[in-house]
């Protein structure tokens, strides 16, 4: 009888401890409220692009394609990048716009999916300089977060894929 009482008391105490502690123990990294600075690097896997169409224009060319971008640093994951590339050979410029979806984590967060239809990347075809902006703000899944990033090209890797660095701010909570 005493063994049963100890077992029941022990089980009750264990259950009470789990009920009080587990929401914190199982929660993962704390969700930061407000804005956090982020930075990192990325690679545009251009050598795996799927080109859907190419159209010659009086100034150059318009190409529509799908690419994957790998992100490292505070944002870890992939971007599925549905891009319209406008090449103006007369001005020596290249502009990328379209839609992209980020799937990954932000500074150790739970996985998120966020859409961006406002990004823009500009490249000078003469100097090779390229810059851009990313506005991940349309929540799809995971914690509610949005990120505004500034992107600067850093060259190409050994496979010829464009590389870049990014800096910016991510904000948690409703927007």
Secondary structure, DSSP 8 states (H G I E B T S, - for coil): -HHHHHHHHHHHHHHHHHHHHHHHHTS-S----EEEEEEEEEEE-GGG-EEEEEEE-SSEEEEEEEEEEEEEESEEEEEEEEEEEEEETTTTEEEEEEEEEEEEEETT-S-EEEEES--EEEEETTT--EEEEEEE-EEEESS-EEEEEEEEEEEE-TTS-EEEEEEEEEEES--
